[in-house]
Amino acid sequence: PPVILLLQEAIAQHFWCIPFSVDGNPVPSIRWLFNGTALAEGPYIYTHIMEYEHNSTVLHGCLQLNRPTHVNNGNYTLLAHNALGCASRSVQGRFMDNPFSFSPEDPIPGRCGLIPCPWQVSVAVALAVFACLFLSIMLIVLNKCGRQSKFGINR
């Protein structure tokens, strides 16, 4: 059955790397959990096996994270599974402190400092409509009055 030989905290390299070593025969499949739910791997978070030697049963690799933020802080669990059994081990990942005094996932409160108040929006719309009407009237007046020359000179 698989045995997790090594699972370390994240190391800052070109990418952040959570190094691991897993032993098992047959070769175990590797999955990750993030805070107890399945971690969806993609182009920014993925498992990278460093070297696979054909005469060895040990897999050495990294869970690589490209530019993780405070949202990626949490508990990472490595699951190794093959036909003979499974093994799991967890490590805490801490990449960045929360830069906000509030959680960005929470809705923005309706104060008049963070988002515009309804009266501010209506005043801005009224000013924009007034400016458009004023410019339209000016263009009409200039077009009507500007056609005849005072001196009788035709253009």
FIBABA-478239 format. One record per residue (C-alpha): x, y, z. Coordinates in steps of 0.05 Angstrom, whole numbers, plus 5000, padded with zeros to 4 digits. Example, Ala and Ser with C-alpha at 12.3 -4.5 7.8 and 13.67 -1.06 7.14 Angstrom:
FIBABA-478239
524649105156
527349795143
end
This chain:
FIBABA-478239
500050005000
502250724991
506251075046
507451825049
514751895066
515152655064
510353235064
513353915081
510854625087
510855065026
517555314999
518055954959
521655814894
519956074824
513155784842
511055594912
512254854923
509354374974
514453804969
512353074979
515052374971
510551764965
512451034962
507950484937
507549884890
503649924845
505050674834
499751054873
495351604845
496052284877
490252744895
489853374939
484653654985
484354395004
480754525070
477253855065
474653924993
477653674928
482954144901
481554314828
488154304792
489254754732
494655184700
496155564765
495754994816
498154304795
502053684817
508953634788
512852974793
520253144794
523552504771
520751814762
525951264763
523650604732
527350184783
524450554843
517550564875
518351264905
515151874873
518252554890
514253164871
511153834888
504354144890
506154774852
502255424863
503456014817
502956674856
498456444913
495056974956
491556985024
485656614991
490256004982
492055975057
489355345089
490154605101
492854185043
491853435048
495652945004
491852314986
495651724956
491551134931
493050474896
489749784892
492549584959
490450175001
490950915013
494751415056
493752145074
497652695108
496253435117
500454065120
498554795133
499855265075
500856005091
502856445033
500657155048
497157545103
490257835087
491758535061
484758785076
481658975142
475458585117
474557945079
474158085004
469257514996
464157875040
459058345007
460959075008
456959455060
452259995034
455660585066
456361235026
463961195029
465160524995
459760554941
455961154914
449461334949
443161334905
442562094908
449762174884
448261734824
441862114807
445562784812
451062534766
445962284715
442062944717
448463344705
450262904646
443362984615
443563734626
450463774593
448163374532
441863804523
445964444530
450964214477
445464004430
441864674435
448465044424
449864644361
442864784334
443365534348
450365584317
448065194256
441865634244
445166304259
451766164227
449266044156
448466774134
454467234133
453867954157
457868224099
454367834044
460567424027
458766724006
463266154027
end
